[in-house]
Amino acid sequence: MNLETSIEYVKGIGPEKAKLIKNVLGISTVEDLLNFYPIRYLDKNKVYKIAQLQENNLEIQLKGKITHVQEIQTGKTKRLTAKFNDDSGMMDLVWFQYSKWLKEQLPINKEIFIFGKINLFNNQFSMPHPEIEIEEKKENDNRLRPIYPSSEKLTKRGLNQRFFQTILRNICKEIPNLIQENLPEYLMQSFKFLSRQHTYLNIHFPQNLDYFEKANYRLKFEESFFFQLGYALKKLHHKSQAFGNPFPIVGDYFTSFYENHLPFELTNAQKRVLKEIRLDMKKPIQMNRLLQGDVGSGKTMVALLTMLIAMDNGFQSCLMAPTEILAQQHYNGIKELLEKTNINIRLLTGSTKASERKIIHQELENGELSILVGTHAVLEDKVKFKNLGLAIIDEQHRFGVAQRAKLWAKNKIPPHILVMTATPIPRTLAMSFYSDLDVSVIDEMPVGRKPIVTAHRREKDRAYVYNFCRDEIKKGRQIYFVYPLIEESETLDYKNLMEGLEHVMNFFSDYNVSMLHGRMKPDEKDTAMNYFASGKAEIMVATTVIEVGVNVPNASVMVIESAERFGLSQLHQLRGRVGRGAEQSYCILMTSDKLSTESRTRIKTMTETNDGFKISEVDMQLRGPGDILGTQQSGVVDFKRLDLVKDSAIIKATKKTVEKILEKDPLLAQANHQIIKSYYLKYYKGKNKWSKIS
């Protein structure tokens, strides 16, 4: 037997059961079985008394005798029941699916142990489908008893806990021949690890709780260590192989704009980030940097100044955003900043007219166009640059790996890459999934910005909320009312929005109201947005289409309707649409009276902090890492033991360990690192789609 052996050749399985196990659990080899970890454990030394039972659904062990067996027919169905007694009381054992063999084999009036989950009905406890062990045949094993993930489909066919425990016990006997060490001796001693063989023995059949904890820690460490190693090797490879065009000059374009056209003093955080970017781009190595910054922290300004450095060195730049509305916002913002310069900037989206496209294609190829802002349309083969030197991607998790690669290929020498995100990334996710990028953080808001006041209000407070909005309008401010999107029903969305619009127009009949929603055509959206942005409308009623792409400094209040139906990240993004001017701004979260525990946590978090990074940590605890990384990345969050929310200390330790190893031995060439290298190449190379060690 080896790790690649098909499970059909494992004693006790065979072809039929192997097929069922593969279909239900996705297990097809001995290695898969070893990595089929228990979800919890039973202490086999603990025996309950029937008289002690209080909790329903508890999985327990009892000792006693079966005294009476009976078949009960109800319509077409039959069930088997048995009376089970210990010296403290009696309870029923029940089998809804059973064979003649089971009925005949039940040990009557013999001392037995039963294992199973107890049910409470009409103040009477019962145990359906118990596992039975006769006392004299009971294994003398003090280890904790593993409970494996299962399903009704498996247990109906006899593949119950006893079956998997027997199979795994037999495989564990072969562990000395199956499991090899994958960490060097000095690491084993440093972290006081169990050997890898003992780790597998104690994850399946722990000697005690302490041994389980040690085995669990070792497996978590391994998962994080080899995953981090992949990213670190990719980063090393990138720095040694990924040639880039050096940008040594900071010239007239940058200096002239900085000295004459900068509308406000940069924050210290913006200056620090710009310095990091400039140092990167001076080198003949492709920059690969992630720029994190909360909503309104000034990422677009950093992006523009970086593009001006590219121009000073004779190169073109491209900024790609995932949606038209976001691309339009970037374009409008940058165009306004460059208004008093002679710099050529254009916008390319799916809505760009053919005549305009033709001009863009020509100007890109002959070098007249210095800055292109666009959506996926930029990736089309027809879009050719004369010399693309810088590619900036906003919210990159919304683009696929292949899409991003197309942009890299727009120049013979790949352009410098700056990835921007307004979605604060929890620290453990940044350490894990973005560790191949250099990270810059704008952790400071522009001078003069006041923190947004966030309040939670219910339906009974509506009149008060409306009057508050009216007072703000009288001060010359503008208001957003945002309604949720219900993905299952666009029709219902529209109905909600229309009803909301009617309510708002009735109460604010003396003011102009603009409306924005996803069904509108791009030019209709622009008209509605401009009507509001120009101040002609005091109120905008919208769906979440305004989550990105709206910048109206005069808007001071956002009322989010049915706020409990929004995710934390979305609430935070929406809130960022106000507070963009110098005036005090407000975000009012309207909810129903009944809130789930999770909704209450989200609303409480929003009212307590404006810090996007704190919010992102809570969001990850509620939703899990897969959702936060986005669907494009969902395939990579497949850790079996590691928990990205709870195991940040392990992630930090493995990151530090990997950095130390590669600092001394970047090719893993030393004799004591061969064990790491061979395991990595076998199990992890290509797993995260990136690393190129050979």
RAHUCOR-V523445 format. One record per pair of residues at least 4 apart in sequence whose C-alpha atoms are under 6 Angstrom apart, sorted by the first residue. I is the first residue (numbers start at 1). J is the second residue. Records with the same first field share a line. If there is no record, write none. Layout:
I=J + J
//
This chain:
2=178
3=30 + 31
4=29
5=29 + 30
6=28 + 29
7=18 + 28 + 29 + 30
8=13 + 14 + 15 + 18
13=17
14=18
21=25
22=26 + 27 + 28
27=32
38=146 + 147 + 148
39=147 + 148
40=147
41=144 + 145 + 146 + 147
42=144 + 145
43=144
47=61 + 62
48=62
50=89
51=88 + 89
56=119 + 120
57=117 + 118 + 119
58=117 + 118
59=116 + 117
60=115 + 116
61=114 + 115
62=113 + 114
63=112 + 113
64=85 + 86 + 111 + 112
65=84 + 85 + 109 + 110 + 111 + 112
66=83 + 84 + 108 + 109
67=83 + 108 + 109
68=82 + 83
69=81 + 82
70=80 + 81
71=79 + 80
72=78 + 79
73=77 + 78
79=95 + 96
80=94 + 95
81=93 + 94
82=92 + 93
83=91 + 92
84=90 + 91 + 92
85=89 + 90
91=125 + 126
92=126
93=126 + 127 + 128
94=128 + 129
95=128 + 129
111=135
112=133 + 134 + 135
113=132 + 133
114=130 + 131 + 132
115=130 + 131
116=130
118=126 + 127
119=125 + 126
120=124 + 125
133=138
143=205 + 206 + 207
144=205 + 206
152=156
154=159
155=159 + 160
159=163
161=165
164=168
165=169
168=172
175=179
179=197
181=196
182=675 + 676
183=676
184=672
188=192 + 193
194=198 + 199
198=202
199=215
201=205
202=206 + 212 + 215
203=212 + 215
206=211 + 212
212=216
220=641 + 642
221=225
224=228 + 651
225=654
230=691
231=436
232=436
233=237
234=238 + 691
235=436
237=241
238=242
242=285 + 286
243=284 + 285 + 286
244=284 + 285 + 286 + 413
245=284
246=281 + 282 + 283 + 284
247=281 + 282 + 313
248=282
249=313
250=309
251=255 + 312
252=256
253=308 + 312
254=258 + 308 + 309
255=259
256=260
257=261
258=262
266=270
267=446
269=442 + 444
273=440
280=287
286=416
287=416 + 417
288=417 + 437
289=418 + 437 + 438 + 439
290=418 + 419 + 420 + 439
291=419 + 420 + 440 + 441
292=421 + 441
293=297 + 422 + 441 + 442
294=422
295=422 + 576
297=445
307=317
310=315
311=315
315=387 + 388 + 389
316=370 + 387 + 388 + 389
317=371 + 388 + 390 + 391
318=371 + 372 + 373 + 391
319=373 + 392 + 393
320=373 + 374 + 375 + 393
321=327 + 375 + 394
322=375
324=328
325=549
326=548 + 549
327=374
329=549
331=335
335=339
344=369 + 370
345=371 + 372
346=372
347=373 + 374
348=352 + 374
349=374 + 375 + 377
350=377
360=364
363=367 + 368 + 369
364=369 + 385
365=384 + 385 + 386
367=386
374=378
388=411
389=415
390=415 + 416
391=417
392=417 + 418 + 419
393=419
394=420 + 421
395=420 + 421
400=632
408=414
424=612 + 613
426=616 + 617
428=648
429=433
430=434
431=435
448=582
449=582
450=584
452=579 + 585 + 586
453=586
454=586 + 587 + 588 + 607
455=588 + 607
456=588 + 589
457=589 + 590
458=590 + 591 + 592
472=477
473=477 + 478
477=554 + 555 + 556
478=538 + 539 + 555
479=539 + 555 + 557 + 558
480=539 + 540 + 558
481=541 + 558 + 559
482=542 + 543 + 560 + 561
483=543 + 561
484=543
485=493
486=493
497=501
501=505
504=508
505=509
512=537 + 538
513=537 + 539 + 540
514=528 + 537 + 540
515=540 + 541 + 542
516=542
517=542 + 543
520=524
525=529
526=530
529=533
530=534
531=536
532=536 + 537
533=552
546=550
547=573 + 574
553=580 + 581
555=578
556=578 + 585
557=585 + 586 + 587
558=587
559=587 + 588
560=589 + 590
561=590
562=590 + 591
563=589 + 590 + 591
564=591 + 599
568=602 + 619
579=585
595=599 + 600
619=623
620=624 + 625
626=634
629=633
643=647
659=663
661=665
662=666
668=673
680=684
681=685
686=690
//
